Amino acid sequence: MGNTEYKVRHILVEQEDEAKAIIVNLKKGAKFDDLAKQSKDPGSKDKGGDLGWAPTAGYVKPFGDAVAGLGKGKIPKSRSRPTSATT
């Protein structure tokens, strides 16, 4: 992981079916910024889900690992951890 910083946006939801619905909408062309308003994260939902720039070590390990494993603009499959997309 090293010192590489990533600009991360995410949408935090409580249920996996919510995450799956968001992913479907993204694939249909919905704007991430609009969908992020559904996020349970009060610190990022009004900023389009933007978490800013940070190394993966700045996040909880499962989230940091997911970020490091994604390519620019990619969306991970839904899972029980927070869902994110890198920009």
C-alpha positions, 0 to 999 in steps of 0.5 A: 500500500505504501504512501500512495494517496487515493482520492476516494468517494463512497456511499455508506449504506446499512443494507447490502440491497441498498448498495446493490441498488446504488451500483445498478443505478450507477451502471445505468448512468446515474450521477455518483454525486446524486446517489451519495445523498443517500449515504449514512455518512454525514461528513461526505454525503453532501460533498458527493461522497468525497473523502478527499485524498489519503493513503489507504492506511488512513482507512479501516483495513477492509476499506483501505484494501478495497480502495487499493484494489480498485482502478480509477473510476471502478466500482466494487461489487456490493458487500457487507463493508462500505461501498466505494468508488475511486475517482 
